[in-house]
Amino acid sequence: MIKYKLLCKNCSKDFDSWFASSVEYEKLKKVKFLNCPLCNSVEIEKSLMSPSVLSNKIENNNDNPIKISKIKNKVKEYKKFIEKNFDYVGSNFTYEARSIHYNKKKTKKGIYGKASLEEVKELKEEGIETEVIPWVNDNDN
């Protein structure tokens, strides 16, 4: 799909329209199927238009320090909740998660620990429910 800015030569009205391709635009123009929505004239031409460019600029984290502070505080709340209500298994997380899932190992609490993104992906592929949660150290500002 391609979008063109069109201009009516009769009334100077400009408008946008989508086409399957530039060739499709030319076909429709040739058979006079393009008309102005204001005056119905078929004297339509493509107008200059700026390209739509996506920016890959990363937003500066310092743009909104209040919002960042609120997010960090919320993550710290989650961390405290997890530490209070789950058992820490460290880097044995994938082993323990599989033990619970396959062996139906009984636990009074859920578990949390360390795992690489690849290990988490493997667990999910096996049907083992996991979540990745950002961890903020208490001494982080």
Backbone as JSON, one array per atom type, in Angstrom:
{
  "sequence": "MIKYKLLCKNCSKDFDSWFASSVEYEKLKKVKFLNCPLCNSVEIEKSLMSPSVLSNKIENNNDNPIKISKIKNKVKEYKKFIEKNFDYVGSNFTYEARSIHYNKKKTKKGIYGKASLEEVKELKEEGIETEVIPWVNDNDN",
  "N": [[0.85, -1.18, 0.0], [0.39, 2.24, -0.7], [0.5, 5.67, 0.11], [-0.72, 8.66, -1.17], [-0.52, 12.2, -1.42], [-2.9, 14.11, -2.84], [-3.87, 16.55, -5.3], [-6.36, 18.7, -6.37], [-6.7, 20.14, -9.46], [-8.66, 21.81, -10.26], [-10.14, 23.0, -8.05], [-8.21, 23.35, -6.15], [-8.16, 21.82, -3.86], [-6.61, 19.74, -1.47], [-5.96, 16.33, -0.72], [-5.67, 13.1, 0.85], [-4.95, 9.8, -0.31], [-5.1, 6.24, -0.49], [-3.35, 3.67, -2.25], [-2.94, 0.55, -3.96], [-0.52, 0.29, -5.22], [2.03, 2.26, -6.9], [1.68, 1.89, -9.58], [-0.99, 1.14, -9.69], [-2.18, 3.57, -8.97], [-1.54, 5.1, -11.27], [-2.99, 3.67, -13.23], [-5.66, 4.1, -12.37], [-5.83, 6.86, -12.62], [-5.45, 7.19, -15.36], [-7.78, 6.04, -16.46], [-9.54, 7.83, -15.5], [-10.69, 7.55, -12.91], [-10.12, 8.77, -10.58], [-11.24, 11.27, -8.52], [-12.07, 14.54, -7.3], [-13.01, 15.04, -3.93], [-14.4, 17.32, -3.24], [-15.2, 18.99, -5.5], [-15.66, 17.17, -7.48], [-14.12, 16.95, -9.74], [-11.99, 15.47, -12.25], [-9.47, 16.2, -12.66], [-6.84, 15.56, -11.31], [-3.79, 15.54, -9.53], [-0.67, 14.22, -8.34], [0.69, 15.45, -5.34], [3.44, 17.14, -3.72], [4.83, 15.44, -0.97], [5.84, 14.83, 2.37], [8.0, 12.2, 3.41], [7.05, 9.45, 5.48], [8.79, 8.86, 8.26], [10.2, 6.61, 10.46], [11.37, 6.97, 13.7], [14.33, 5.98, 15.32], [15.19, 6.83, 17.66], [16.04, 6.64, 21.0], [14.08, 7.17, 23.79], [14.9, 9.64, 26.11], [15.73, 8.81, 29.35], [15.72, 10.66, 31.34], [13.7, 12.38, 30.86], [11.29, 12.29, 32.27], [11.5, 12.29, 35.36], [9.84, 11.9, 37.61], [7.94, 10.01, 36.84], [9.64, 7.84, 36.37], [10.61, 7.42, 38.93], [8.26, 6.62, 40.25], [7.79, 4.2, 38.95], [10.07, 2.71, 39.7], [9.59, 2.57, 42.47], [7.26, 1.02, 42.5], [8.23, -1.38, 41.45], [9.98, -2.05, 43.51], [8.1, -2.53, 45.53], [6.87, -4.85, 44.51], [9.07, -6.53, 44.63], [9.5, -6.76, 47.44], [7.12, -8.04, 48.15], [7.39, -10.47, 46.77], [9.72, -11.52, 47.96], [8.76, -11.95, 50.52], [6.69, -13.78, 50.19], [7.48, -15.93, 48.58], [9.77, -18.67, 47.93], [13.27, -18.38, 47.75], [15.37, -19.68, 45.31], [17.7, -19.23, 44.04], [20.24, -19.69, 41.58], [19.33, -22.16, 40.89], [16.88, -22.11, 39.77], [15.64, -23.02, 37.29], [15.92, -25.8, 37.48], [14.49, -26.34, 39.86], [11.95, -25.37, 39.1], [11.26, -27.15, 37.06], [11.24, -29.51, 38.58], [9.08, -29.09, 40.27], [7.05, -28.88, 38.37], [7.12, -31.31, 36.78], [7.53, -33.44, 38.59], [5.69, -32.99, 40.38], [6.37, -31.84, 42.76], [5.82, -30.96, 46.06], [5.16, -27.8, 47.32], [4.94, -25.22, 49.68], [5.02, -22.61, 49.09], [5.42, -20.44, 46.22], [8.21, -20.19, 43.92], [11.23, -18.25, 43.4], [13.99, -16.99, 41.52], [17.14, -17.05, 39.79], [17.53, -16.99, 36.27], [18.5, -17.45, 32.88], [17.46, -15.66, 29.91], [17.16, -17.46, 27.83], [16.82, -19.88, 29.23], [14.39, -19.34, 30.5], [12.77, -19.15, 28.25], [12.9, -21.81, 27.33], [11.61, -23.11, 29.47], [9.03, -22.05, 29.22], [8.35, -23.1, 26.71], [8.09, -25.74, 27.43], [5.78, -25.67, 28.77], [5.77, -24.67, 31.3], [4.87, -22.33, 33.56], [6.21, -19.13, 33.84], [7.52, -15.98, 34.9], [9.18, -12.98, 34.03], [10.63, -10.64, 36.0], [11.57, -7.33, 36.58], [14.35, -6.49, 38.61], [15.07, -4.45, 41.25], [17.66, -3.19, 43.09], [17.87, -2.51, 46.59], [19.56, -0.44, 47.24], [19.64, 1.1, 44.97], [19.07, 4.25, 43.49]],
  "CA": [[0.0, 0.0, 0.0], [1.1, 3.51, -0.75], [-0.39, 6.81, 0.35], [-0.32, 9.86, -1.9], [-1.23, 13.45, -1.21], [-3.4, 14.48, -4.15], [-4.29, 17.94, -5.42], [-7.32, 18.96, -7.44], [-6.29, 21.31, -10.25], [-9.83, 22.66, -10.47], [-10.5, 23.8, -6.87], [-7.02, 23.4, -5.29], [-8.35, 21.0, -2.66], [-5.66, 18.63, -1.35], [-6.49, 15.22, 0.07], [-4.84, 11.9, 0.84], [-5.62, 8.58, -0.75], [-4.27, 5.04, -0.47], [-3.38, 2.86, -3.46], [-2.23, -0.73, -3.82], [0.84, 0.53, -5.7], [2.1, 3.45, -7.76], [1.11, 1.47, -10.86], [-2.44, 1.2, -9.52], [-2.52, 5.0, -9.05], [-1.46, 5.5, -12.68], [-4.12, 3.05, -13.93], [-6.9, 4.79, -12.0], [-5.77, 8.21, -13.17], [-5.59, 7.07, -16.81], [-9.19, 5.79, -16.8], [-10.28, 8.93, -14.88], [-11.45, 7.1, -11.75], [-9.76, 9.61, -9.45], [-11.97, 12.54, -8.58], [-11.98, 15.41, -6.12], [-14.16, 14.88, -3.05], [-15.09, 18.6, -3.08], [-15.86, 19.47, -6.72], [-15.85, 16.0, -8.35], [-13.27, 17.06, -10.93], [-11.05, 14.37, -12.45], [-8.16, 16.82, -12.88], [-6.13, 15.26, -10.06], [-2.35, 15.31, -9.65], [0.05, 13.94, -7.09], [1.31, 16.62, -4.76], [4.61, 16.82, -2.91], [4.52, 15.07, 0.41], [7.02, 14.39, 3.11], [7.94, 10.78, 3.72], [6.82, 9.07, 6.86], [10.03, 8.25, 8.71], [10.17, 6.15, 11.83], [12.56, 7.36, 14.44], [14.85, 4.93, 16.2], [15.73, 7.55, 18.81], [15.61, 6.1, 22.29], [13.63, 8.25, 24.65], [15.81, 9.95, 27.21], [15.12, 8.43, 30.63], [15.65, 11.82, 32.23], [12.59, 13.23, 30.44], [10.23, 12.34, 33.26], [12.04, 11.63, 36.56], [8.76, 11.54, 38.54], [7.38, 8.76, 36.35], [10.65, 6.81, 36.6], [10.63, 7.17, 40.37], [7.06, 5.84, 40.58], [7.98, 2.83, 38.44], [11.04, 2.05, 40.59], [8.93, 2.28, 43.74], [6.32, -0.09, 42.29], [9.05, -2.59, 41.31], [10.46, -2.37, 44.86], [6.96, -3.13, 46.25], [6.75, -6.23, 44.02], [10.22, -7.28, 45.15], [9.22, -7.07, 48.85], [6.04, -9.03, 48.17], [7.94, -11.75, 46.32], [10.65, -12.01, 48.99], [7.98, -12.36, 51.69], [5.72, -14.84, 49.9], [8.03, -16.99, 47.73], [11.07, -19.21, 48.35], [14.37, -18.06, 46.85], [16.13, -20.87, 44.95], [18.93, -18.8, 43.39], [20.46, -20.1, 40.19], [18.68, -23.46, 40.69], [15.47, -21.84, 39.43], [15.1, -23.88, 36.22], [15.83, -27.16, 38.03], [13.37, -26.37, 40.81], [10.69, -25.19, 38.36], [10.97, -28.44, 36.4], [10.91, -30.49, 39.62], [7.7, -28.82, 40.7], [6.13, -29.13, 37.25], [7.09, -32.7, 36.34], [7.46, -34.39, 39.7], [4.61, -32.52, 41.26], [6.98, -31.56, 44.05], [4.94, -30.15, 46.89], [5.75, -26.61, 47.93], [3.95, -24.37, 50.34], [5.12, -21.3, 48.45], [6.01, -20.41, 44.89], [9.66, -19.98, 43.96], [11.83, -17.25, 42.53], [15.43, -17.15, 41.46], [17.83, -16.52, 38.63], [17.54, -17.81, 35.06], [18.77, -16.68, 31.67], [16.28, -15.54, 29.04], [17.06, -18.72, 27.09], [16.24, -20.87, 30.14], [12.98, -18.99, 30.67], [12.11, -19.53, 27.0], [12.78, -23.27, 27.34], [10.57, -23.46, 30.44], [7.72, -21.72, 28.63], [8.1, -24.08, 25.65], [7.7, -26.99, 28.09], [4.48, -25.45, 29.41], [5.99, -24.27, 32.69], [4.57, -20.9, 33.66], [7.21, -18.3, 34.49], [7.46, -14.55, 34.61], [10.42, -12.24, 34.24], [10.31, -9.42, 36.74], [12.78, -6.54, 36.8], [14.76, -6.5, 40.03], [15.73, -3.21, 41.63], [18.34, -3.32, 44.38], [17.43, -1.54, 47.59], [20.46, 0.72, 47.29], [19.48, 1.9, 43.75], [18.32, 5.5, 43.7]],
  "C": [[0.88, 1.24, 0.0], [0.1, 4.65, -0.61], [0.16, 8.0, -0.41], [-1.15, 11.04, -1.42], [-1.61, 13.91, -2.62], [-3.9, 15.92, -4.13], [-5.23, 18.07, -6.61], [-6.89, 20.23, -8.17], [-7.45, 22.28, -10.44], [-10.1, 23.57, -9.27], [-9.36, 23.94, -5.86], [-7.18, 22.67, -3.96], [-7.27, 19.93, -2.63], [-6.26, 17.58, -0.41], [-5.56, 14.03, -0.08], [-5.65, 10.72, 0.33], [-4.61, 7.44, -0.78], [-4.45, 4.26, -1.77], [-2.59, 1.59, -3.22], [-0.77, -0.57, -4.24], [0.84, 1.81, -6.53], [1.53, 3.13, -9.14], [-0.42, 1.55, -10.81], [-2.93, 2.65, -9.58], [-2.57, 5.44, -10.51], [-2.63, 4.94, -13.49], [-5.42, 3.81, -13.66], [-6.95, 6.2, -12.57], [-6.04, 8.18, -14.68], [-7.05, 6.86, -17.22], [-10.14, 6.79, -16.13], [-11.22, 8.47, -13.77], [-11.08, 7.87, -10.49], [-10.53, 10.92, -9.58], [-11.89, 13.27, -7.25], [-13.21, 15.21, -5.24], [-14.97, 16.18, -2.88], [-15.87, 18.99, -4.33], [-16.1, 18.38, -7.75], [-15.06, 16.06, -9.65], [-12.34, 15.85, -11.01], [-9.66, 14.91, -12.76], [-7.35, 16.73, -11.58], [-4.67, 14.99, -10.37], [-1.77, 14.94, -8.29], [0.71, 15.23, -6.64], [2.57, 16.18, -4.03], [4.18, 16.45, -1.51], [5.79, 14.59, 1.09], [6.9, 12.91, 3.42], [7.67, 10.55, 5.2], [8.03, 8.28, 7.33], [9.88, 7.86, 10.17], [11.47, 6.52, 12.51], [13.03, 6.19, 15.3], [15.5, 5.56, 17.42], [15.17, 6.94, 20.09], [15.25, 7.27, 23.18], [14.58, 8.42, 25.83], [15.12, 9.64, 28.53], [14.99, 9.59, 31.59], [14.49, 12.74, 31.89], [11.52, 13.37, 31.52], [10.69, 11.62, 34.53], [10.97, 11.21, 37.56], [8.17, 10.19, 38.13], [8.35, 7.6, 36.6], [10.7, 6.43, 38.07], [9.44, 6.32, 40.8], [7.21, 4.39, 40.13], [8.96, 2.07, 39.33], [10.4, 1.69, 41.92], [7.98, 1.1, 43.62], [7.09, -1.4, 42.16], [9.59, -3.01, 42.69], [9.34, -2.99, 45.7], [6.79, -4.59, 45.83], [7.86, -7.09, 44.59], [9.97, -7.68, 46.6], [8.15, -8.14, 48.98], [6.58, -10.41, 47.81], [8.85, -12.35, 47.39], [9.9, -12.54, 50.2], [7.17, -13.62, 51.41], [6.24, -16.01, 49.05], [9.37, -17.45, 48.3], [12.12, -18.9, 47.3], [15.19, -19.32, 46.59], [17.4, -20.52, 44.17], [19.04, -19.25, 41.95], [19.94, -21.51, 39.9], [17.23, -23.3, 40.21], [14.92, -22.81, 38.39], [14.95, -25.32, 36.71], [14.62, -27.29, 38.95], [12.02, -26.24, 40.11], [10.29, -26.48, 37.66], [10.57, -29.5, 37.42], [9.47, -30.31, 40.09], [6.72, -29.22, 39.6], [6.0, -30.62, 36.93], [6.91, -33.7, 37.48], [6.35, -34.04, 40.67], [5.13, -32.34, 42.68], [6.08, -30.61, 44.83], [5.71, -28.97, 47.47], [4.63, -25.8, 48.56], [3.89, -23.0, 49.68], [5.59, -21.48, 47.01], [7.5, -20.18, 45.04], [10.04, -18.8, 43.09], [13.33, -17.45, 42.58], [15.97, -16.57, 40.17], [17.78, -17.52, 37.48], [17.84, -16.9, 33.88], [17.48, -16.6, 30.85], [16.07, -16.82, 28.23], [16.43, -19.8, 27.96], [14.75, -20.6, 30.36], [12.18, -19.38, 29.43], [11.88, -21.04, 26.94], [11.67, -23.72, 28.3], [9.18, -23.2, 29.85], [7.36, -22.69, 27.52], [7.65, -25.42, 26.22], [6.35, -26.85, 28.8], [4.59, -25.07, 30.87], [5.83, -22.75, 32.77], [5.65, -20.18, 34.44], [6.95, -16.84, 34.13], [8.82, -13.94, 34.86], [10.03, -10.91, 34.87], [11.59, -8.62, 36.92], [13.09, -6.46, 38.29], [15.54, -5.23, 40.3], [16.37, -3.43, 43.0], [17.89, -2.22, 45.32], [18.3, -0.29, 47.6], [20.41, 1.54, 46.0], [18.66, 3.13, 44.05], [17.19, 5.61, 42.74]]
}
